[in-house]
């Protein structure tokens, strides 16, 4: 959105609100002013009625014409219209109507101010007069003139009225003053709103442009944030979104690279035993099966490759279950010595075949219980022992030890083998990573053992560590809660 459009919208909003407010104030002020002036005029008219009653000559028997002249003189002196009405509603005298035309005035008994006056209240009404053709304010009061004779004796209601021209004029002046003030306020509002709208619009347009560029694929975007208002919060949210998006893209690229490497490694690891199996079986099928000097050798090698292939598939299924979260752990306390002792016996034959000595170094107390999944941890011990034996030197040694340390048990598998160079240590727990590929192929293994061990140990809330010196050996260790 162009900045001018956003600024215009904000400015127009302020202008419309100001115009509506000023107009409403002008209307309300006009109504209030008129109401106030009318109330004040009513009070004045009531006083005039009282003054009129005192000035009328009640003790002399005046003719209608004489009374008319007296009323007209009072009306002219006060600037009012005076009407005398009898009990039947007949107008006896009206200061604005010639005496000879009085009979043509319609009966006033139904007029609301006359009705109120007849009932003993002060009657007040505002309306356009059909007689004098103008808007008038009427005030009527019941009045019985004591001692009155002649025409005055028949007067029951005295009504005075005043033109509302002055009242309307004053109300209009009040409205005009408010409107003029509103124009000044409107000019100030327009000036202020232009400044404010620019301050509001610029960062919003900057944010909108940045979002458009992000949507187009530009992720090297950073919106400069100032202040702590809502606009700044939006800018921070966009910056955080971009940072998270970049992190997600990096992670996805890494996952894609890992996936590609994984499938490449799996294909390579599967291809080797399968290719070997095919070669041995084809050779046997082409006649070597009848040659007693080679048939058993080929069958044995084919069997060894099938075992390796089966181990690879089992390890792939294991690590897949671990990484997908499908492998559930069953944590219970068990005696560590009872697990390690038979395991050491199982691997003693393999160790002797490689001319390696196995040694279990328990803590001061053989009966040490740890919290964990007994069967999953056995897999960890098997992988660590198998590697320690395979990558050892002739007449080497593998020692398994565990010691108590502040509520934990430190379990270590140490060997006196070839060791691992420092540059390889950060990657040895990766799937299919091999320090010495040729030697790894010779001694067998799937390349997944340490990766599986690492995941199982981490599932126990611990970390699998390694310390190694090339030519002197390696030590793998982790802790479990005791």
C-alpha positions in Angstrom: 0.0 0.0 0.0 1.5 3.4 -1.0 2.3 5.6 2.0 0.0 8.4 0.7 -3.0 6.1 0.7 -2.5 5.1 4.3 -1.8 8.6 5.4 -4.9 9.8 3.7 -7.0 7.2 5.4 -5.7 8.1 8.8 -6.1 11.9 8.2 -9.6 11.4 6.8 -10.5 9.4 9.9 -9.4 12.2 12.2 -11.1 14.9 10.0 -14.4 13.0 9.9 -14.3 12.4 13.7 -13.7 16.1 14.2 -16.4 17.3 11.9 -18.9 14.9 13.5 -17.9 16.1 17.0 -18.0 19.8 16.2 -21.4 19.4 14.4 -22.8 17.5 17.3 -21.5 20.1 19.7 -23.0 22.9 17.7 -26.4 21.2 17.5 -26.4 20.3 21.2 -25.2 23.8 22.1 -27.9 25.4 20.0 -30.6 23.3 21.6 -29.2 23.9 25.1 -28.9 27.7 24.5 -32.4 27.9 23.1 -33.8 25.9 26.1 -32.0 28.2 28.5 -33.2 31.4 26.8 -36.8 30.0 26.6 -36.8 29.2 30.3 -35.5 32.7 31.1 -38.1 34.2 28.8 -40.8 32.2 30.5 -39.8 33.6 33.9 -39.8 37.1 32.5 -43.3 36.6 30.9 -44.6 35.4 34.3 -43.4 38.6 35.9 -45.0 40.6 33.1 -48.4 38.9 33.7 -48.2 39.8 37.4 -47.3 43.4 36.4 -50.2 43.5 34.0 -52.6 42.4 36.6 -51.5 45.1 38.9 -51.7 47.9 36.3 -55.2 47.0 34.9 -57.9 49.4 36.4 -60.2 46.9 38.1 -62.5 49.3 40.0 -63.9 51.2 37.0 -66.3 49.9 34.6 -64.4 50.3 31.3 -65.7 49.7 27.9 -64.2 47.1 25.7 -62.5 49.7 23.6 -61.0 51.5 26.6 -59.7 48.2 28.0 -58.3 47.4 24.6 -56.4 50.6 24.5 -54.9 50.0 28.0 -53.8 46.5 27.0 -52.3 47.8 23.7 -50.3 50.5 25.5 -48.9 47.9 28.0 -48.1 45.5 25.1 -46.2 48.2 23.2 -44.4 49.3 26.3 -43.2 45.8 27.0 -42.9 44.5 23.4 -45.3 41.6 24.1 -48.5 40.3 22.7 -51.2 40.1 25.4 -54.4 38.1 25.1 -57.3 38.1 27.6 -59.5 35.0 27.5 -62.7 34.2 29.3 -63.6 30.9 31.0 -65.2 29.5 27.7 -62.0 30.1 25.8 -63.2 33.1 23.9 -60.6 35.7 23.2 -61.9 39.0 24.6 -58.8 41.2 23.7 -55.7 40.5 21.7 -53.1 43.3 21.5 -52.0 42.3 18.0 -55.5 42.1 16.6 -57.8 45.2 16.0 -60.8 45.3 18.4 -63.2 45.0 15.5 -61.5 41.8 14.3 -61.4 40.0 17.7 -64.6 38.1 17.0 -62.8 36.3 14.1 -60.2 34.7 16.4 -60.9 31.0 16.9 -61.7 29.7 20.4 -58.5 29.2 22.5 -59.8 26.8 25.1 -58.1 23.8 23.3 -54.7 25.5 23.3 -52.3 23.6 25.6 -51.1 26.6 27.5 -54.8 27.7 28.1 -55.7 24.2 29.3 -52.8 24.3 31.8 -53.8 27.7 33.0 -57.5 26.7 33.5 -56.2 23.8 35.6 -54.3 26.3 37.8 -50.9 25.7 36.4 -48.6 28.0 34.4 -49.2 27.1 30.8 -46.2 27.2 28.5 -46.1 26.4 24.7 -44.1 27.3 21.7 -45.6 27.2 18.2 -46.2 29.2 15.0 -49.1 31.6 15.3 -51.6 31.5 12.5 -52.7 35.0 13.5 -49.5 36.9 13.5 -47.6 34.4 11.2 -44.5 33.8 13.4 -43.1 31.4 16.0 -44.1 32.6 19.4 -43.6 31.6 23.1 -46.9 31.5 25.0 -47.2 31.8 28.8 -50.7 31.7 30.3 -51.9 31.9 33.9 -55.4 31.8 35.4 -56.3 35.1 36.9 -59.4 36.4 38.6 -59.1 40.1 39.1 -60.6 41.0 42.5 -63.1 43.9 42.4 -63.1 43.9 38.6 -66.2 45.1 36.8 -67.4 45.2 33.3 -65.3 43.4 30.7 -62.5 42.6 33.2 -64.9 40.7 35.3 -65.1 38.0 32.6 -61.3 37.5 32.2 -60.2 34.1 33.5 -56.9 33.6 31.6 -54.2 36.1 30.8 -51.8 35.0 28.2 -48.7 36.8 27.0 -46.5 35.8 24.1 -43.2 36.9 22.7 -41.6 36.4 19.4 -38.7 33.8 19.5 -36.7 35.7 16.9 -34.2 37.0 19.4 -34.0 33.6 21.1 -33.3 31.9 17.7 -30.8 34.6 16.8 -28.9 34.1 20.0 -28.9 30.3 19.6 -27.7 30.7 16.0 -24.9 33.0 17.2 -23.9 30.4 19.8 -23.9 27.7 17.1 -21.9 29.9 14.8 -19.3 30.6 17.5 -18.9 26.8 18.0 -18.7 26.2 14.3 -16.0 28.8 13.9 -14.1 27.3 16.8 -14.6 24.0 15.2 -13.1 25.2 12.0 -10.0 26.3 13.9 -9.9 23.0 15.8 -10.4 21.2 12.4 -7.4 23.0 11.0 -5.3 22.0 14.0 -6.5 18.4 13.8 -5.7 18.2 10.1 -2.1 19.5 10.7 -1.6 17.2 13.7 -3.2 14.2 11.9 -0.9 14.6 8.9 2.1 14.5 11.2 0.7 11.6 13.2 -0.4 9.7 10.1 3.0 10.0 8.6 4.6 8.6 11.8 2.1 5.8 11.8 2.1 5.1 8.1 5.8 5.0 7.4 6.7 2.1 9.7 3.6 0.2 8.7 4.4 0.6 5.0 8.0 -0.4 5.8 6.7 -3.6 7.5 4.3 -4.3 4.6 7.1 -3.9 2.0 9.4 -6.1 4.1 6.6 -8.8 4.3 6.2 -8.6 0.5 10.0 -9.1 0.0 9.9 -12.0 2.5 7.1 -13.6 0.6 9.1 -13.2 -2.6 12.0 -15.2 -1.0 14.2 -12.4 0.4 15.1 -13.6 3.9 18.0 -11.1 4.6 15.5 -8.6 5.8 15.6 -6.9 9.2 13.2 -4.1 10.2 14.7 -1.5 12.4 12.6 -1.3 15.6 12.2 1.9 17.7 10.0 2.3 20.7 7.7 -0.2 22.3 4.3 0.5 20.8 2.1 -1.8 18.8 3.9 -1.0 15.5 7.3 -1.9 17.1 5.8 -5.1 18.4 4.6 -6.0 14.9 8.1 -5.2 13.5 9.7 -7.4 16.2 7.3 -10.2 15.4 8.2 -10.0 11.7 11.9 -10.1 12.5 11.4 -13.1 14.8 9.4 -14.8 12.1 12.2 -14.2 9.5 14.8 -15.5 12.0 12.7 -18.6 12.7 12.1 -19.1 9.0 15.8 -18.9 8.2 16.5 -21.3 11.0 13.8 -23.7 9.7 15.3 -23.5 6.2 18.8 -24.2 7.5 17.4 -27.1 9.5 15.5 -28.5 6.6 18.5 -28.2 4.4 20.5 -30.0 7.0 17.8 -32.7 7.3 17.8 -33.1 3.5 21.5 -33.4 3.5 21.4 -36.0 6.3 18.6 -37.8 4.5 20.6 -37.9 1.3 23.7 -39.1 3.1 21.7 -41.6 5.0 20.1 -43.2 2.0 23.5 -43.1 0.2 25.1 -44.8 3.2 22.3 -47.4 3.5 22.5 -48.1 -0.2 26.3 -48.5 0.0 26.1 -50.7 3.2 23.4 -52.9 1.7 25.1 -53.1 -1.7 28.3 -54.6 -0.4 26.9 -57.7 1.4 24.2 -58.2 -1.3 26.8 -58.0 -4.1 29.1 -60.4 -2.2 26.2 -62.8 -1.7 25.3 -62.8 -5.3 29.0 -63.4 -6.3 29.4 -66.4 -4.0 26.0 -67.9 -4.9 26.6 -67.4 -8.7 30.0 -69.1 -8.3 28.5 -72.0 -6.5 25.7 -72.3 -9.0 28.1 -72.4 -11.9 29.8 -75.5 -10.5 31.8 -74.6 -7.5 29.2 -76.3 -5.3 30.6 -79.6 -6.5 34.2 -78.6 -5.6 34.8 -79.8 -2.1 37.8 -77.5 -1.8 35.8 -74.2 -2.3 32.1 -74.9 -1.7 32.3 -74.8 2.1 34.5 -71.7 2.1 32.0 -69.9 -0.3 29.0 -71.0 1.8 30.7 -69.8 4.9 31.4 -66.4 3.4 27.9 -66.2 2.0 26.6 -66.9 5.5 28.8 -64.3 7.1 27.5 -61.7 4.6 23.9 -62.7 5.2 24.5 -62.3 9.0 26.0 -58.8 8.4 23.0 -57.9 6.2 20.6 -59.1 8.8 22.5 -57.1 11.5 22.4 -54.0 9.3 18.6 -54.3 8.8 18.0 -54.9 12.5 20.1 -51.8 13.4 18.3 -49.7 10.8 15.0 -50.7 12.3 16.2 -50.0 15.8 17.5 -46.5 15.0 14.4 -45.7 13.0 12.2 -46.7 16.0 14.3 -44.6 18.3 14.4 -41.4 16.2 10.7 -41.6 15.4 9.8 -42.0 19.0 8.2 -45.4 18.5 10.6 -47.1 20.9 9.2 -46.9 24.4 11.4 -47.0 27.4 10.6 -48.9 30.6 12.4 -47.3 33.5 13.0 -49.5 36.6 15.8 -49.9 39.2 18.0 -52.9 38.5 21.3 -54.2 39.8 24.1 -53.1 37.4 26.4 -55.9 38.4 23.8 -58.6 37.5 23.6 -57.2 34.0 27.3 -56.6 33.3 28.6 -59.9 34.7 26.9 -62.3 32.3 27.4 -59.8 29.4 31.2 -59.9 30.0 31.1 -63.7 29.9 29.2 -63.6 26.6 31.9 -61.4 25.0 34.9 -63.3 26.6 35.1 -65.7 23.6 35.1 -62.8 21.1 37.8 -61.1 23.2 40.0 -64.2 23.4 39.7 -64.6 19.6 41.1 -61.1 19.2 43.7 -61.7 22.0 42.0 -59.1 24.2 41.5 -59.3 28.0 38.1 -58.3 29.5 38.0 -56.9 33.0 35.0 -55.8 35.1 36.0 -53.2 37.7 33.0 -52.7 40.0 32.6 -50.1 42.7 33.3 -50.7 46.4 29.9 -52.2 46.7 29.0 -54.7 44.0 25.3 -54.2 44.6 24.6 -50.9 42.8 21.2 -50.1 41.5 20.5 -47.7 38.6 17.3 -46.3 37.1 16.8 -47.2 33.4 15.5 -49.5 30.8 17.5 -52.7 31.4 17.1 -54.2 27.9 17.9 -50.9 26.1 20.9 -50.3 28.2 22.2 -53.8 27.5 22.2 -52.8 23.8 24.4 -49.8 24.7 26.9 -52.0 26.6 26.9 -54.6 23.8 27.8 -51.9 21.2 30.5 -50.3 23.4 32.0 -53.7 24.2 32.0 -54.9 20.6 33.7 -51.7 19.4 36.3 -51.9 22.2 37.2 -55.4 21.3 37.2 -54.9 17.5 39.4 -51.8 17.5 41.9 -53.0 20.2 45.4 -54.1 19.7 46.8 -57.6 20.2 47.3 -58.3 24.0 45.1 -55.3 24.7 42.6 -54.9 27.4 39.0 -53.7 27.8 37.8 -52.7 31.2 34.2 -51.9 32.3 33.9 -49.9 35.5 31.2 -48.1 37.4 31.5 -45.7 40.3 29.1 -43.7 42.6 29.1 -39.9 42.2 26.6 -37.7 44.1 23.5 -39.7 43.4 24.6 -40.9 40.0 26.6 -43.9 38.7 29.4 -43.2 36.2 29.7 -46.2 33.8 32.8 -46.4 31.6 34.1 -48.8 28.9 37.8 -48.2 28.3 40.1 -49.9 25.8 43.8 -49.9 24.9 43.2 -49.8 21.2 44.1 -47.6 18.3 42.3 -44.6 19.6 40.5 -41.8 17.7 42.0 -38.7 16.3 40.6 -35.4 17.7 39.2 -34.3 14.3 36.9 -37.4 14.2 35.6 -37.2 17.8 32.7 -34.7 17.0 31.3 -37.0 14.3 31.8 -40.6 15.7 28.2 -40.8 16.9 26.8 -40.0 13.4 25.1 -42.8 11.5 27.5 -44.7 9.2 30.4 -42.5 10.1 33.7 -44.5 10.1 37.1 -43.2 11.3 38.9 -45.9 9.3 36.6 -47.2 6.6 39.0 -50.0 5.5 39.5 -51.3 9.0 35.8 -51.0 9.7 34.9 -53.2 6.8 37.5 -55.8 7.9 36.2 -56.1 11.5 32.6 -55.9 10.4 29.8 -53.8 12.0 27.0 -51.8 10.6 28.3 -48.3 11.4 25.1 -47.7 13.5 26.2 -49.0 16.9 27.4 -45.7 18.4 24.4 -43.8 17.0 22.0 -46.3 18.6 23.9 -46.1 21.9 23.9 -42.3 21.8 20.1 -42.2 21.3 19.4 -44.7 24.1 21.6 -42.9 26.6 20.0 -39.6 25.7 16.6 -41.1 26.3 17.8 -41.7 29.8 18.5 -38.0 30.3 22.2 -38.5 30.0 25.0 -38.0 27.5 27.4 -40.5 25.9 31.0 -39.0 26.2 34.2 -40.1 24.6 37.8 -39.5 25.6 40.5 -40.8 23.3 44.2 -40.6 22.5 45.5 -42.0 19.2 47.7 -45.1 19.9 46.6 -45.4 23.5 42.9 -46.2 23.5 39.5 -44.7 24.1 37.0 -44.4 27.0 33.3 -44.1 26.5 31.3 -43.1 29.6 27.9 -41.9 30.7 25.9 -41.6 34.0 22.7 -43.0 35.3 20.6 -42.0 38.3 21.2 -44.4 41.2 
